[in-house]
Amino acid sequence: RIIPLGNYALKALTAYRELRGEKAKPGVKALFLNKSGERLSDRFMRKKINRYL
């Protein structure tokens, strides 16, 4: 998928990627992680999105 990003979002994502490497559990390839260093679940994302709709 292609998602347009502005400069602000790109800078924030770049900074997050640097921190992500420190928090990820070994072998986890997902970009966005939960507090345990594992990939975010579908249920977690659904709850977050529904909160803003």
N, C-alpha and C positions, 0 to 999 in steps of 0.2 A: 504494500500500500504506500501511496505517496501522501505525505502530510506537509503542507506548507508551514514553515517556521520563520518567525521574524528573528532579528538579531538578539533581542532580549531572551526569547525562549531557547535559542541555540546556545547562548552563553550559559544559561541555567542548566541545560541538559549536559553540556560539556563538564561543568563543575560537578554535577551529580554523578556522571560516569567515573570521575576520579575517585569519589568517595565510595561508590558502589563496589569497587574492587576490594576495598578493605572490609566491607561488611558481608559480602557474599560467602555462602558456604562453598566448600570445594565442589567443583563439578556443576554448579548452578550457572546456566547460560542466560537466564532471563534478565532483561534490562531492569525492570522494576521489581524491588524486593520488599518483603515484609520485615518486621522487627527481628525475626529469627534468621534473616539472611536467605530466605527461600522465596520462590516466585509467588507473586500475588495470585490468590485464587479467583476464580470466576465470581464466586459469591461475594467476596470482599469488594471487587470492582463494581458489581451490580449494586451493592448497598451504597457505595460512595456516589455513583452516578445518580441513583434514585434520590439521594439527599438533595441534589442540586436541580432536579427536574420539578 
